[in-house]
C-alpha cells in the first residue's frame, strides 16, 4: 500500500470516528425516541464503515 493510500485511509478513519461521536452525542440529546433510535442506527452504520477501513490495514 502506498503512502498516499495510507493517508487516505487515516483521513477516512478520522471522519468516520467523528461521525460516530456526533451521532452518539446527538442521539443522547434527543427527546424524540424514534429520531434518537434512527440516529443510533446511523452511529452503528458509521461504526461498520470505520471497521471496514480499519480492516484494510
PyMOL commands that set and color helices and strands:
alter all, ss='L'
color gray80, all
select helices_A, chain A and resi 3-29+33-55
alter helices_A, ss='H'
color red, helices_A
deselect
rebuild
show_as cartoon
